[in-house]
Amino acid sequence: MANQIWITGDCHSNISRFSNEVFPEQKEMDKSDVVEILGDFGLVWEQEESKYEKYWLDWLNDKNFTTVATLGNHENYDRIEKLPVQERFGAPVYVLRDSIYLLQSGYIYEINGKKIWNFNGARSHDINDGIIDGSDPNWKKLAKAKEKAGKGMYRVKGLSWWEQEVEQNQEVYDRGLKTLESVDWKVDYIWTHCTASSVASMLGFYENDRLSEYLNEIHDKAKFDYWFFGHYHEDKTVLPHEYCLYTQLIQIA
């Protein structure tokens, strides 16, 4: 049966869940079928495409389905923003391979008969010990000093952390509101990496960043059949019609 939509959570470059053994349903699929990853795809991470990334991107591109991904916080945004942009599913996407597309924030995509509002990003939870500037020639010494002091929850800007993880551009936030207004705030699905601050608190995460508060506004106004998000490394129904996904891969259409 064609025109399916499947969805899963964070991969962090491990895409073994898409093997024929784990995901046998793909044998009956074709490129009209879409698999969505809810952020932290992880195969655009190094400073330039590595042999590991190339191998697995080509492997995924050869599958009997089309892959789309929301962007998370653990992504190399500097590289992603240099990718070619084309229109797919009625809105702009970054093109990673012929059948691997990275979605952009604040747009409504029409995929196999479903209207989907997408917004990328999340605040990293693994930066409690600070951000080291990767352009500092002494960053490795600074990292060793942190580790010696038992402060291992740090990231390196430009190497393992990018400030674009939480959208900085007000125009993008405004675009998200306008696209929802254009459909009277009614969509079939909302796809995000993190979720509204009020919902995250139900998982024990007390977010107060700009993005989570923005998603709270969306949560209060939007009418949706289902909201799917990743980021929190759980497979859990948080509220009726609101799902946190991690390793689970499910069919939603």
SVG drawing of the C-alpha trace seen along z (x, -y; Angstrom):
<svg xmlns="http://www.w3.org/2000/svg" viewBox="-10 -39 56 49">
<polyline fill="none" stroke="black" stroke-width="0.4" points="0.0,0.0 1.5,-3.3 1.4,-6.8 2.2,-5.7 3.7,-7.9 5.9,-6.3 7.6,-8.3 10.4,-7.7 12.5,-9.7 16.2,-10.6 18.7,-8.5 22.0,-10.2 23.5,-8.7 22.4,-5.1 19.9,-4.2 19.8,-0.4 16.1,-0.7 15.6,-1.1 17.2,2.3 15.1,4.9 15.2,7.1 13.9,4.4 11.6,2.7 10.3,5.5 7.3,3.5 9.6,1.5 9.7,4.4 6.2,3.5 6.9,-0.3 8.1,-2.7 9.3,-6.2 5.8,-7.6 6.0,-6.4 7.6,-8.7 9.5,-8.0 9.9,-11.0 12.7,-11.4 11.8,-13.8 15.2,-15.5 18.8,-14.5 19.2,-12.7 22.9,-12.8 24.2,-12.1 25.1,-15.8 27.5,-16.2 31.2,-16.4 32.8,-19.5 32.4,-17.9 30.7,-14.7 32.7,-11.8 33.1,-8.3 30.7,-7.0 28.1,-9.7 28.4,-9.1 28.0,-5.3 24.9,-5.5 23.3,-8.4 23.7,-6.4 22.4,-3.3 19.3,-5.2 18.8,-6.9 18.6,-3.4 15.7,-2.4 12.2,-1.8 10.9,-5.0 11.6,-8.7 13.2,-10.0 12.3,-13.4 13.7,-14.8 12.8,-17.6 16.0,-19.1 17.0,-18.7 19.7,-20.3 22.4,-17.8 22.8,-18.8 25.6,-20.6 23.5,-23.7 26.5,-25.4 26.7,-22.5 22.9,-22.1 22.5,-25.8 24.8,-25.4 22.8,-22.5 20.8,-23.1 17.2,-24.1 14.3,-22.9 10.5,-22.9 9.1,-19.5 5.7,-18.8 4.6,-22.4 7.4,-24.1 11.2,-24.5 13.5,-21.7 17.2,-21.1 18.2,-18.4 20.6,-15.9 20.1,-13.1 17.7,-12.4 15.2,-11.1 16.4,-12.5 15.1,-15.9 15.5,-18.1 12.4,-20.1 12.5,-23.8 10.8,-25.7 7.4,-27.3 6.1,-25.8 3.2,-23.5 4.1,-20.5 1.5,-18.4 2.6,-14.8 0.4,-12.0 -2.8,-13.9 -1.8,-15.2 -1.1,-18.8 2.0,-19.0 3.3,-22.0 7.0,-21.6 9.3,-23.5 13.0,-22.6 15.3,-22.7 15.6,-22.3 17.7,-23.5 20.5,-21.1 20.3,-19.4 24.0,-18.4 25.6,-21.8 25.3,-22.4 29.1,-22.8 29.2,-25.4 30.1,-26.1 33.7,-26.3 34.4,-28.4 35.8,-26.0 37.5,-28.9 39.7,-29.4 43.1,-27.7 43.2,-26.6 39.8,-24.9 41.2,-21.4 43.1,-22.5 40.0,-24.1 38.1,-20.9 40.6,-18.8 40.5,-21.3 36.7,-20.9 37.0,-17.1 39.7,-17.1 37.4,-19.2 34.6,-16.6 32.6,-19.0 32.0,-16.8 28.6,-18.2 30.0,-20.7 29.9,-21.2 32.2,-22.9 30.7,-25.7 31.1,-24.9 32.2,-21.3 29.5,-19.7 27.1,-22.6 25.5,-25.3 23.6,-28.2 21.0,-27.7 19.7,-24.8 17.2,-27.3 15.9,-29.5 17.3,-33.0 15.4,-34.7 12.1,-36.4 10.9,-36.2 10.9,-32.4 8.7,-32.5 6.4,-34.9 6.3,-32.7 5.2,-29.8 2.3,-31.8 1.3,-33.1 1.2,-29.7 -1.0,-28.4 -3.3,-31.4 -3.6,-30.7 -5.2,-27.3 -7.3,-28.6 -4.8,-27.0 -5.9,-23.5 -3.5,-20.8 -3.4,-17.1 0.0,-16.7 2.5,-18.9 6.1,-17.7 8.8,-19.2 11.9,-18.1 11.2,-19.5 7.7,-20.3 5.7,-23.0 7.1,-23.9 3.9,-22.8 4.1,-19.4 7.8,-18.9 7.2,-19.5 5.0,-16.3 8.2,-14.4 10.2,-16.1 11.9,-18.7 11.3,-22.3 12.1,-24.3 12.0,-28.1 13.7,-28.9 12.3,-31.0 11.4,-28.0 9.6,-26.0 7.5,-29.0 6.7,-29.7 5.5,-26.1 3.4,-26.7 1.6,-29.4 1.1,-27.0 -0.1,-24.3 -2.8,-26.7 -4.1,-27.9 -3.6,-25.1 -6.1,-22.4 -4.3,-19.2 -5.0,-15.5 -1.6,-14.5 1.5,-16.2 4.7,-14.1 8.1,-15.1 11.4,-13.6 14.3,-15.0 13.5,-13.5 14.6,-9.9 11.4,-8.2 8.6,-6.4 5.5,-7.7 2.0,-9.0 2.2,-12.2 -1.3,-13.5 -4.1,-12.2 -2.9,-12.7 0.6,-13.9 3.4,-11.5 7.1,-11.5 9.0,-9.1 12.6,-7.8 13.4,-4.4 9.9,-3.3 9.0,-3.4 5.2,-3.6 2.9,-4.1 0.6,-7.1 -1.0,-7.2"/>
</svg>
